[in-house]
Amino acid sequence: MGGQRAPYLFLLLALSYLQSLISALSLLQIKRFHLFAKLQLLWDLGFVTCLLLITGGIESPFAFIYLLVIISGSFLLPRRQTLYMAAIAAIFYGGLLDLQYFDYLPNIFPRPNQDAAVYLYTVFVHVFAFLLSGLLSGALAERWQRSEAELQRKKIDYQELEQLNRIIVSHISSGLMMINRQGRIRSFNHAAQEITGYPFEAVYDRRVDEFFPQLQLKKHAQYPLISRAEAQIENQQHEKIVLGYATMPIRGHQNAEDGLLVTFQDLTQLKIVEAQLQRADRLASVGRLAAGMAHEIRNPLASISGSVQLLLEESQLRPQDQRLMQIVQREAERLSKLLSDFLDYARPRPLCKINLSLAGFLKEFQDFVSGDSRFGEIHINIHCPADARLYVDSDMLRQALWNLLVNAADAMQGQGTLSLDYDPVKKILQVSDTGPGIAPDIRSTVFDPFFSTKEQGTGLGLATVHSFMELHDGQIYLTESTRGGAAFQLIFNQESKGNNDG
């Protein structure tokens, strides 16, 4: 009989290979995957049933394959449908054994010589095993699917949280730097790169003291908690900047210290503004006091000057006395002019702003300056767009530029080049020269009243320019000129407006 069944077994295997090939080729084209899975499982149950039929039915050792089909189906189908699949397996197996017991099968599949009790017992055991396997595997598979879905949801949550964290770190305005226990930089956000000028690739895994030795981050081989501190560092462009920074230790598992998180901000401009406010407050107090004293000095000074003038008109004066009185009169006039300049600085007149055509104003100013003998051998360059306009007090602007140009002419000793450049986008008017420049140690005091490096200077020229910019809500900065001398940048923050044209 075994030889007669062999062709059926080979035919069954050939059908199985053919079905597997067709399924593999059509798998990419299938849209209803669940229906395909159900059909595939039904085919597997039919295949196992045919295999049992060919290999002896109740005597076949392959009945356990039903369990494999049921278990595999539990991973593809819901629990209820898995039970349906187990019930179908029980029906197939029970039906096969019934047909075999009642000898309804072809002669090549004879009925084994077994009692009815054996058939009944075998059917009962296998059906119970099929249903129990379907119930347990379906429950386990359902729990596994729920766990998988929950794990996937948490994975997505963690990915979103990580992405949100990266966005926050990269877009925060404060610099963030993370240092490990070995003192090496492991994180450096975009704001930190902009503040310091160092790209992330240049500082990554490098020791922090190589780039920022001024930061007092470690004390007694530990990272202390710093709530507020300041330090002056040098950025990549070798410029001095002031950093305000704070630190927080990073702790990992079991509260172990894994490193240090440093947050910092650029306080350079804030320090400049703070110094300007302190200076303005100090000068305001001095100005109020000195303005009152100037009036008290001016009255007796006028009396002295008038008396000396009367004495000079006497014909009996000796030449020596006349020369001394002329000195007194000249110095009194100089002191009177100094008092007038100081009163203009300490108590300026109200502003009279107009919407000024800057190009025409600068050309007119150039013609005016060229008539002075101090500018006879000085070449003046003007770079200003023809349509540039400023909303300013033209008389004050003329006085401010005159003070700057006179200082530049004195510094160049009457020979060189002066440039007036205006940037309409940034609203910066720059006055630069080719002189020797200003020494770094006195740059912070050049705008103070009565500070002068000239023997006959009053020290009020640059102070008056500074006061002019404050009245116009602007700023003035001293920098180095590309031509080698000094450069003063007048920054106007207000937009051009007004109905009066000039």
Helices and strands as residue ranges (DSSP letters): H 2-26, G 27-29, H 33-54, G 57-59, H 65-74, H 79-101, H 116-171, E 175-180, E 185-188, H 190-196, H 200-203, H 208-211, E 229-234, E 240-251, G 253-255, E 257-266, H 268-312, H 319-346, E 353-357, H 358-370, G 373-375, E 377-383, E 389-393, H 394-411, E 415-423, E 428-433, G 440-445, H 461-471, E 475-480, E 486-491
